[in-house]
């Protein structure tokens, strides 16, 4: 024996079905609600149609069945639980003009299962939304989705109604769709790029001005100005380098600056360095070096 409840498709109307199959003779079936007999008969399946106004949710509708075989009586019962549909959705949705947006609506707690429809609150009575090129409706289980293609502020902004009905009750929930105009993204990006280039130019100019290794002193636009080129002879540069290296590598004992000499109007400054000979040098070699040094000094005096 079994029971079921179904929505007939007529608002505020549902049907109760009770069946007990396989017995002979046919059983006696009876629907009751809150002690009140709704319908009865001797048959395998008993169907009764009720309006929601006749239904009270205190007890559950019950079907009683009785099989009589000779002197044996078999009794069975089943019942159904009726439930109101409850809706859940987002009260506000936003769509950018020219794009698509999807509204969703979920129903729970409904028995029999509810049917979901979408309406537009643009007239009285409300206009039902049907699937097509502009609107696409998809229902998966107890969830319904309405997709609005290429939404516009003039045609699509406003209230949308998700309506759920199962014969026991009818519930509605309102969803407001706000259509906004896209901002000038191109202008904003251009302003950011210009600001970035200005900052890079300022940083580059500061670095080139402050760093003497990079700063460009030459002006390609000036004309008629002379340039000064300083030449240094390679031989003099090598001699100066050798003198500097000998001063660093040789143990320093004493130094005495010599008096600057004047020749041909130019002043030359020489520096005479005195070095102490090593301890293991021979006396003959030391005397020869002393004689050569004295000879060089005499030549310089002349």
C-alpha positions in Angstrom: 0.0 0.0 0.0 1.3 3.5 -0.8 0.4 7.2 -0.9 1.5 10.2 -3.0 0.6 13.8 -3.6 0.9 15.7 -6.9 0.3 19.2 -8.2 -2.5 19.3 -10.8 -1.2 22.4 -12.5 -4.3 24.3 -11.4 -3.5 27.1 -8.9 -4.5 26.1 -5.3 -5.3 22.5 -6.3 -3.5 19.2 -5.6 -4.4 15.5 -5.8 -4.0 12.7 -3.3 -3.4 9.1 -4.6 -3.8 5.9 -2.5 -3.1 2.5 -4.0 -3.1 -1.1 -2.9 -2.3 -3.4 -5.7 -2.3 -7.2 -6.2 -5.3 -8.2 -4.1 -8.5 -9.9 -5.0 -11.2 -8.8 -4.5 -10.4 -5.1 -4.7 -9.7 -3.4 -1.4 -11.7 -0.7 0.2 -9.8 2.6 0.3 -10.7 5.7 2.1 -9.0 9.2 2.4 -9.4 11.1 5.7 -8.2 14.4 7.0 -8.6 15.6 10.5 -11.3 12.9 11.1 -13.2 14.0 8.0 -13.8 11.5 5.2 -12.6 13.0 1.9 -13.3 10.1 -0.4 -13.7 6.3 -0.4 -14.3 3.4 -2.8 -13.7 -0.2 -3.6 -10.8 -0.2 -6.1 -7.1 -0.7 -6.3 -6.3 3.1 -6.6 -8.2 6.0 -5.0 -7.6 9.5 -6.3 -9.0 12.6 -4.7 -8.5 16.3 -5.7 -8.5 19.0 -3.1 -8.2 22.7 -3.0 -5.8 24.4 -0.6 -8.7 26.0 1.2 -9.9 22.6 2.3 -6.5 21.7 3.7 -5.4 22.2 7.3 -1.9 21.5 8.2 -2.6 20.1 11.7 -2.9 16.4 10.9 -1.5 14.6 7.8 -4.0 13.3 5.2 -4.3 9.5 5.8 -5.5 6.7 3.5 -6.9 3.6 5.1 -7.2 0.3 3.2 -9.0 -2.9 4.1 -8.8 -6.3 2.3 -11.5 -8.9 3.1 -10.6 -12.5 2.1 -13.2 -15.0 3.4 -13.2 -14.4 7.2 -9.8 -12.7 7.3 -9.6 -8.8 7.2 -6.3 -7.1 6.5 -6.0 -3.3 7.3 -3.2 -0.9 6.2 -2.7 2.9 6.3 -0.4 5.5 4.7 -0.2 9.2 5.0 1.4 12.2 3.2 2.9 15.4 4.5 2.0 18.5 2.6 4.5 21.4 2.6 4.4 25.0 1.6 7.0 26.2 -0.9 9.7 28.5 0.5 11.7 30.7 -1.8 15.3 32.0 -1.5 17.0 34.4 -3.8 19.1 37.6 -4.0 17.0 40.7 -3.6 19.2 42.9 -5.8 21.2 42.1 -8.9 23.4 44.4 -11.1 24.0 44.2 -14.8 26.4 46.3 -16.9 24.6 47.6 -20.0 25.2 45.3 -23.0 26.2 42.3 -21.0 24.4 39.2 -19.7 23.1 38.6 -16.2 21.6 35.6 -14.5 19.0 35.7 -11.8 18.6 32.6 -9.6 15.7 31.3 -7.4 15.6 28.3 -5.1 12.6 26.6 -3.6 12.6 24.2 -0.6 10.2 22.5 1.7 7.5 22.0 -1.0 5.4 18.9 -1.1 4.2 18.2 -3.7 7.1 19.6 -5.7 6.6 23.2 -6.8 6.6 24.7 -10.2 8.7 27.8 -10.7 7.8 30.6 -13.1 9.3 34.0 -13.8 7.3 37.2 -14.2 8.0 40.8 -15.1 6.4 43.5 -13.0 5.6 45.8 -15.9 1.9 45.6 -16.1 -1.2 44.3 -14.1 -1.4 41.4 -14.2 2.3 40.6 -14.4 3.7 39.3 -17.7 5.2 35.8 -17.7 8.8 35.5 -18.9 9.3 32.8 -21.5 12.5 31.3 -22.9 13.7 32.8 -26.2 16.4 34.9 -27.7 16.2 37.6 -25.0 15.5 35.4 -22.0 16.8 31.9 -21.2 15.3 29.8 -18.4 16.9 26.7 -17.0 15.6 24.7 -14.1 17.9 22.1 -12.3 16.0 20.3 -9.5 14.6 22.9 -7.1 16.7 25.7 -8.6 15.6 28.0 -11.5 17.9 30.3 -13.4 16.8 33.2 -15.6 19.5 34.7 -18.0 18.9 38.1 -19.5 20.9 38.6 -22.7 22.3 42.0 -23.7 20.5 43.8 -20.9 19.5 47.4 -21.4 18.4 50.0 -18.9 15.2 51.0 -20.8 13.9 47.4 -21.4 15.3 45.2 -18.6 15.7 47.3 -15.5 13.1 46.8 -12.8 11.4 44.1 -10.7 11.5 40.4 -11.6 9.2 37.9 -9.8 10.1 34.3 -9.0 6.8 32.5 -8.4 6.5 29.1 -6.9 3.2 27.1 -6.6 2.4 23.5 -5.7 -1.3 23.6 -5.2 -0.9 23.8 -1.4 0.3 27.4 -1.6 1.7 30.0 -3.9 4.7 32.1 -2.9 6.5 34.9 -4.7 9.8 36.7 -4.2 10.9 40.0 -5.9 14.3 40.6 -7.4 15.3 44.1 -8.5 17.6 44.3 -11.5 19.8 47.5 -11.7 21.4 48.2 -15.1 24.4 50.5 -15.0 26.4 52.2 -17.7 30.0 51.2 -18.0 32.6 53.8 -17.0 35.1 55.3 -19.4 37.8 52.7 -18.9 39.9 53.8 -21.9 40.1 57.4 -20.5 41.1 56.1 -17.1 43.8 53.8 -18.5 45.2 56.6 -20.6 45.4 59.0 -17.7 47.2 56.3 -15.6 49.7 55.8 -18.5 50.4 59.5 -18.9 51.0 59.8 -15.2 53.3 56.9 -15.2 55.3 58.3 -18.1 55.6 61.7 -16.3 57.0 60.0 -13.2 59.5 58.0 -15.2 60.6 61.1 -17.0 61.1 63.0 -13.7 63.1 60.1 -12.2 65.3 59.7 -15.3 66.0 63.4 -15.4 67.0 63.5 -11.8 69.4 60.6 -12.1 71.0 62.1 -15.2 71.4 65.5 -13.6 72.8 64.2 -10.3 75.2 61.4 -11.5 78.4 62.9 -13.0 79.1 59.6 -14.8 75.8 59.8 -16.8 75.0 63.5 -17.0 75.2 64.6 -20.6 77.1 67.9 -20.7 77.1 68.3 -24.5 74.3 70.3 -26.0 73.6 69.1 -29.6 71.7 72.3 -30.5 74.5 74.8 -29.7 76.6 76.1 -32.6 79.9 78.0 -33.0 81.3 77.2 -29.6 84.8 75.9 -29.3 85.8 72.8 -27.4 89.0 72.3 -25.4 90.8 69.0 -25.8 93.5 68.1 -23.2 96.2 65.7 -24.4 98.5 63.8 -22.2 101.7 62.2 -23.6 101.8 58.5 -23.1 105.5 58.5 -22.2 105.0 61.0 -19.4 102.0 59.1 -18.1 104.0 55.9 -18.0 106.9 57.6 -16.2 104.6 59.0 -13.6 103.0 55.6 -13.1 106.4 53.9 -12.6 107.5 56.6 -10.1 104.3 56.1 -8.1 104.7 52.3 -8.1 108.4 52.5 -7.0 107.4 54.8 -4.1 104.7 52.3 -2.9 106.9 49.2 -3.2 110.2 50.5 -1.9 110.8 50.9 1.9 110.7 54.6 2.7 113.5 56.0 4.7 113.6 59.8 4.2 112.5 62.3 1.6 113.6 65.9 1.0 112.0 68.1 -1.5 114.4 69.9 -3.8 114.3 73.5 -4.8 112.1 74.1 -7.9 114.2 75.0 -11.0 113.2 77.5 -13.6 113.9 76.7 -17.2 112.5 78.4 -20.3 109.8 80.1 -18.2 108.5 76.8 -16.8 108.8 75.5 -13.3 109.6 71.8 -12.8 109.4 70.3 -9.4 111.5 67.2 -8.6 111.4 65.0 -5.6 114.6 63.3 -4.4 114.2 60.0 -2.6 117.0 58.5 -0.4 117.0 54.8 0.1 119.0 52.7 2.6 121.0 49.9 1.0 120.5 46.4 2.0 122.8 45.0 4.8 124.3 42.2 2.7 125.5 44.4 -0.2 129.3 44.4 -0.8 131.4 47.5 -0.1 132.8 47.6 -3.7 129.3 47.7 -5.2 128.2 50.3 -2.6 131.2 52.6 -3.5 130.4 52.2 -7.3 126.8 53.2 -6.7 127.9 56.2 -4.6 130.3 57.4 -7.3 127.6 57.1 -10.0 125.1 59.0 -7.8 127.6 61.8 -7.2 128.3 62.0 -11.0 124.6 62.3 -11.7 124.3 65.2 -9.2 127.2 67.0 -10.7 125.7 66.7 -14.2 122.4 68.1 -12.9 124.2 71.1 -11.3 125.9 71.9 -14.6 
